[in-house]
Amino acid sequence: MDEQHDSHGTSHPAETPAHEGTHVSGGGAEPGEHNLFTDLLHHTQDSRVLEYPGGHLELPYILIERDGVHCYRSAESLRSAGLYTTTGTGSALRTDTGAPPMLDMSVTKHVFFLWVAAALLCLCAVRAARRNARRMVPSGFGNLVETVVVFIRDEIAVPNMGQDGVRYLPYLLTTFFFILIMNLLGLIPYGSTSTGNVNVTAGLACIAFIMIQASAIRAHGVKQYFAHLTGGVHWALWPIMIPIEILGLFTKPFALCIRLFANMTGGHIVIVSLIGLIFIFRSYLIAIAPVGFVVAIMFLEIFVAFLQAYIFTMLTSLFMGLGMEPSHEERSPHPHVH
Amino acid sequence: MLEINPGLILWTIITFVIVVVILRGTAWKPLVKALNDREEKIRQSLELAERAHADAQRMLEENRVQLAAAGEQAARIIRDGRDMGERLKNEILEKAQASSRQTVEMAKAEINREKEAALTQLRGEVADLAIAAAGKILEANLDEPRQRKLVDSVIRELSGST
């Protein structure tokens, strides 16, 4: 990781030409400090350029408008086509109106790593399933995957949702492994944490939202589901209760979204800040301490990667379980029942 | 950092849904099925082992009972045999003693009879001898009938005293 961030300053002139000068030419600390950190933080964020050892690759633009889909291989070809210009961060803007495109489905760095995670997950999971199907006693990799499967089934799905929860196991397993792999991908050099992007976690939270509602409707039926939204209070209080309940439906996935995003970004910001100390003090001797700290934080990050994947899965299944509970009156997960 | 990018949200959802659809059939269900199968098999094996263990326990108990019975029977047979031998020995001994006693009795009786006969014969002979001797001694004085009368009375006295 430290290697990765160190190398960015020099291997990446095209993207941040303005900031390059400040820490290469070694200007005074006052004007450079802000730019240095925004520059380093930039690497935790999404990008239209994919870096690999010894170079970088511009990722394609896919812009969806009312009149169709526009695809461009790079920012260069986008500009030369004349329909769009690019802003400083690489986003496309229409030349005629100056407005952003209706829907920007470009393959960015985070989309790329989303796909890497998806491909890795498919490969590993299918491999593990094949291995385990072949032999009665699983070993090695299949055993590892199976341990997690057993854990998610027996410690997450069944305690929260009862035996009905086994039905949602494919969703929970995919969530756990997908988030875990995305989290871990940010810890390898040149990798990037897609879950450090609030849009990715928002997408995952949207799916969690749908699953929470779907499982509740499946368990109780549509009528009971809407009856639940009134909170079981006197009808005169409905104008207050229904908005609160509806808000409650959205706060849970919203919390999921922000928690995962903030945790994954937070770790990277700590690492980037520690690395930044080297550039501020401009001393090899000083570098020893931050690098030591970064190694320690990296271990913490590995732990957090697993922890956050677990928490997301755990809370999703908890929320699903709350909605699937037999009767609203018997237990009161919400304080307003009576 | 917090800018909303609907394209990325959509990509996430699309990717996730595709992954779920792919893995649902190819990975998760087989994994869970293999797991359930194994759990079932382990439970069956455990039950089987439990049953086999119970069977073995029962057979062991039966064997122990049979062994104890057999031991007892063997002891009884030995005891019976010994008793019988003892009884037989005594019987044979008794019989032998009885037979030897009888033989001795018979021998004694024979001896007595023989002795009686010998004595009788001896008395005859002695009488004859005595008569002959007395005749020779008293040849002139005594006639035959008076002599015999005298000798007979002597003999009667003799046999009566013995």
Interface residues (C-beta under 8 A of the other chain):
Chain A: L41 Q45 D46 I62 L103 D104 M105 S106 V107 T108 H110 V111 L114 W115 A118 L121 C122 A125 V126 A128 A129 R130 N132 A133 M136 V137 P138 V145 E146 V149 V150 R153 V166 L169 P170 Y171 L173 T174 F178 S194 N197 V198 N199 V200 A202 G203 L204 C206 I207 T265
Chain B: M1 L2 I4 N5 P6 G7 L8 I9 L10 W11 T12 I13 T15 F16 V17 I18 V19 V20 I22 L23 R24 T26 A27 W28 K29 P30 L31 V32 A34 L35 R38 K41
